[in-house]
Amino acid sequence: MAKFYPELTSTLQAFIAQQQIFFTASAPTQGRINLSPKGMSTFRCISPQAVAYLDLTGSGNETSAHIAENGRLTIMFCSFVGEPLILRLYGQGEVVRPRDRTWSHWLAYFEELPGTRQIVVLHIESVQTSCGFGVPLYEYQGNRDRLIHWATQKGSAGLQTYQHQNNQVSIDGYPTDLFAG
């Protein structure tokens, strides 16, 4: 049975710390829903009411566009080993970019990785747990290193060019504000 909490408990924060993958879900008021898997030790619990993840350069930038349009963001974890559990974090997202005055504050929570594009913060409004009985068991084998190698090979200038070409507008045409002043 699902249970709701107003914030992350210490037990739920410990559960998050053990997970190797998380999923982000966002959507504009009109348009496609985006669901993205994330990993590589890029997630941090900041407080019982706030979490953040280091967002790396990728093929799109949907979450950023959706947060700019309406702020809504859901993050989900599910246990693939041990006891079953699904954990959803609901709230308002905030995108922090290198040009923002709070960048160094947020970046201090992370080890910066090649391809770092922005930090996505979730200000938690509600937390939900559910059984996860239907989630299959999987064995973690390690992180893929292709994204890091790709970003390293592109270099700073190559990443800037790529982001200008591929990360400024969502697939539904919403601006991501990646380079907006």
HELIX and SHEET records of a PDB file:
HELIX    1   1 SER A   10  GLN A   18  1                                   9    
HELIX    2   2 GLU A   62  ASN A   70  1                                   9    
HELIX    3   3 TRP A  103  LEU A  107  1                                   5    
HELIX    4   4 ARG A  146  ASN A  166  1                                  21    
SHEET    1   A 4 LYS A   3  TYR A   5  0                                        
SHEET    2   A 4 THR A 116  SER A 130 -1                                        
SHEET    3   A 4 ALA A  50  LEU A  56 -1                                        
SHEET    4   A 4 PHE A  43  SER A  47 -1                                        
SHEET    1   B 6 LYS A   3  TYR A   5  0                                        
SHEET    2   B 6 THR A 116  SER A 130 -1                                        
SHEET    3   B 6 ILE A  86  VAL A  96 -1                                        
SHEET    4   B 6 ARG A  72  CYS A  78 -1                                        
SHEET    5   B 6 PHE A  22  SER A  26 -1                                        
SHEET    6   B 6 ASN A  34  LYS A  38 -1                                        
END                                                                             
